[in-house]
Amino acid sequence: MQFDHFFREYPNYGAHQAGYCISAGLEWLLDWMQEPVREQDIAYLRTQTGSAGKRLFGDDFLDWLGRNGTFGGLTLHAIPKAG
């Protein structure tokens, strides 16, 4: 099973732009983020292509990810799961 947590910007509703994001099911993401990105992960990402056959990730990004592939600089804030 695969999940993605991704957004580029807060939703823009015309006259109002949201200033927050609600995301559920963060436990698996936090567990995954405890480990740095591995060489085999980067090798896998190098093989990924879009529907047109073009690579999804450039070498410059993957090289950067290999050097900086930890999540130690991120701060996540979440409300504990109820119940």
C-alpha positions as CSV (number, residue, x, y, z in Angstrom):
1,M,0.0,0.0,0.0
2,Q,1.3,3.5,-0.8
3,F,0.3,6.9,0.5
4,D,1.4,10.4,-0.4
5,H,1.4,13.5,1.7
6,F,2.0,16.4,-0.6
7,F,0.7,19.8,-1.4
8,R,2.3,22.9,-3.0
9,E,0.4,25.7,-1.5
10,Y,-2.7,26.3,0.7
11,P,-6.0,26.3,-1.2
12,N,-7.0,29.6,-2.8
13,Y,-10.7,30.2,-2.7
14,G,-10.7,33.5,-4.6
15,A,-11.2,36.1,-1.9
16,H,-9.9,33.8,0.8
17,Q,-6.7,31.7,0.9
18,A,-6.6,29.0,3.5
19,G,-3.8,29.3,6.1
20,Y,-3.7,25.7,7.3
21,C,-3.7,22.1,6.1
22,I,-5.5,19.2,7.7
23,S,-3.9,15.8,7.2
24,A,-4.9,12.5,8.8
25,G,-2.9,9.3,9.3
26,L,0.5,10.8,9.9
27,E,1.9,7.9,12.0
28,W,3.2,5.9,9.0
29,L,4.8,9.1,7.6
30,L,6.5,9.9,10.9
31,D,7.8,6.3,11.1
32,W,9.2,6.5,7.6
33,M,10.9,9.8,8.2
34,Q,12.9,8.4,11.1
35,E,15.3,6.8,8.6
36,P,17.5,8.7,6.0
37,V,16.9,8.2,2.3
38,R,18.9,5.1,1.3
39,E,21.1,4.6,-1.8
40,Q,18.7,2.0,-3.1
41,D,15.8,4.5,-2.7
42,I,17.7,7.0,-4.9
43,A,18.5,4.3,-7.4
44,Y,14.8,3.4,-7.6
45,L,13.8,7.1,-8.0
46,R,16.3,7.3,-10.9
47,T,14.3,4.7,-12.8
48,Q,10.9,6.4,-12.4
49,T,9.4,7.9,-15.5
50,G,6.1,9.8,-16.3
51,S,3.5,8.8,-18.8
52,A,5.6,10.3,-21.6
53,G,8.6,8.2,-20.6
54,K,10.6,11.2,-19.3
55,R,12.4,10.7,-16.0
56,L,10.5,12.2,-13.0
57,F,13.6,13.2,-11.0
58,G,16.7,15.0,-12.3
59,D,20.2,14.0,-11.4
60,D,20.8,17.3,-9.6
61,F,17.9,16.7,-7.3
62,L,18.8,13.0,-6.7
63,D,22.4,14.0,-5.9
64,W,21.1,16.6,-3.5
65,L,18.8,14.1,-1.9
66,G,21.7,11.7,-1.5
67,R,23.7,14.3,0.4
68,N,20.8,15.8,2.4
69,G,18.4,12.9,2.6
70,T,17.4,13.2,6.2
71,F,14.4,15.0,7.6
72,G,16.2,16.4,10.6
73,G,15.6,20.0,9.5
74,L,11.9,19.6,9.4
75,T,9.4,20.5,12.1
76,L,6.0,18.9,12.0
77,H,3.2,19.9,14.3
78,A,0.2,17.7,14.7
79,I,-2.7,17.2,17.0
80,P,-2.6,13.8,18.7
81,K,-5.1,11.2,17.5
82,A,-8.2,11.1,19.6
83,G,-9.2,7.9,21.3
